[in-house]
Amino acid sequence: MKFEVIIKIGRTIGKSALFVKNIYMRTSPKVETFIKFARVELIPPTRQDLPAIREQCRSLYCQMLLGNWRYTTVREAWLNALVATEVLMWFFVGECIGKRHLVGYNVSGTST
């Protein structure tokens, strides 16, 4: 009886180890690709990047004044709307995390 239980536990541990190994083998190339791109894309801007950022902002402002936004395609406008919605949602999520409540702020001096 005890020997059968030990064998079942051993088989379960063996299957679990094989399962974890398979997951690692399948996901490791994707994780390596993510890390490769994250090292490049997720770093904050440096001082050398500031002139290019300033020039892009100036270009966007001039295009806005000239009305070039009228010539965007429906696809570009839809993608811009999705990006703006994502930024807005992250703002709301940050607000909920910051106030530690889903609704309203706790104001001191009021009855609860």
SULJO-V106177 format. One record per residue. N is the residue number from 1. RES is the residue in three letters. PSI is psi in whole degrees, 0 to 359 (NA if undefined). BURIAL is + if it has 24 or more other C-alpha atoms within 12 Angstrom, else -. D_LAST is the distance of its C-alpha to the last C-alpha in Angstrom with 2 decimals. Layout:
N	RES	PSI	BURIAL	D_LAST
N	RES	PSI	BURIAL	D_LAST
This chain:
1	MET	307	-	60.37
2	LYS	323	-	58.77
3	PHE	321	-	60.88
4	GLU	321	-	59.70
5	VAL	317	-	56.03
6	ILE	321	-	56.79
7	ILE	317	-	58.60
8	LYS	319	-	55.68
9	ILE	318	-	53.25
10	GLY	318	-	55.71
11	ARG	319	-	56.06
12	THR	316	-	52.31
13	ILE	319	-	51.99
14	GLY	316	-	54.94
15	LYS	322	-	53.50
16	SER	317	-	50.13
17	ALA	319	-	51.97
18	LEU	320	-	53.99
19	PHE	314	-	50.90
20	VAL	320	-	49.23
21	LYS	318	-	52.54
22	ASN	319	-	52.82
23	ILE	316	-	49.32
24	TYR	316	-	50.17
25	MET	325	-	53.50
26	ARG	326	-	52.03
27	THR	343	-	49.11
28	SER	320	-	50.72
29	PRO	322	-	52.59
30	LYS	322	-	49.48
31	VAL	319	-	47.48
32	GLU	319	-	50.37
33	THR	317	-	50.48
34	PHE	315	-	46.75
35	ILE	321	-	47.10
36	LYS	314	-	50.17
37	PHE	327	-	48.40
38	ALA	325	-	45.15
39	ARG	332	-	47.19
40	VAL	316	-	48.50
41	GLU	334	-	45.71
42	LEU	16	-	42.55
43	ILE	149	-	43.74
44	PRO	158	-	42.41
45	PRO	148	-	44.92
46	THR	177	-	47.45
47	ARG	329	-	49.12
48	GLN	338	-	52.00
49	ASP	342	-	49.74
50	LEU	317	-	48.39
51	PRO	321	-	51.47
52	ALA	321	-	51.41
53	ILE	317	-	47.70
54	ARG	318	-	48.38
55	GLU	321	-	51.34
56	GLN	320	-	49.40
57	CYS	318	-	46.67
58	ARG	318	-	49.44
59	SER	316	-	51.15
60	LEU	320	-	48.03
61	TYR	317	-	47.45
62	CYS	319	-	51.09
63	GLN	325	-	50.99
64	MET	317	-	47.94
65	LEU	325	-	49.78
66	LEU	346	-	52.91
67	GLY	24	-	51.11
68	ASN	346	-	52.12
69	TRP	340	-	48.91
70	ARG	342	-	50.77
71	TYR	13	-	53.20
72	THR	149	-	50.81
73	THR	166	-	51.43
74	VAL	321	-	49.03
75	ARG	314	-	48.66
76	GLU	319	-	47.77
77	ALA	320	-	45.28
78	TRP	315	-	43.66
79	LEU	320	-	43.47
80	ASN	321	-	42.00
81	ALA	321	-	39.34
82	LEU	318	-	38.51
83	VAL	316	-	38.26
84	ALA	321	-	36.01
85	THR	319	-	33.75
86	GLU	316	-	33.65
87	VAL	318	-	32.73
88	LEU	318	-	29.93
89	MET	320	-	28.55
90	TRP	327	-	28.74
91	PHE	313	-	26.80
92	PHE	321	-	23.95
93	VAL	318	-	24.16
94	GLY	322	-	24.08
95	GLU	315	-	20.98
96	CYS	321	-	19.17
97	ILE	319	-	20.63
98	GLY	320	-	19.76
99	LYS	353	-	16.05
100	ARG	23	-	15.97
101	HIS	153	-	14.04
102	LEU	324	-	15.84
103	VAL	130	-	13.75
104	GLY	164	-	12.07
105	TYR	152	-	11.42
106	ASN	113	-	8.70
107	VAL	125	-	9.28
108	SER	145	-	9.56
109	GLY	0	-	9.27
110	THR	158	-	6.43
111	SER	144	-	3.77
112	THR	NA	-	0.00
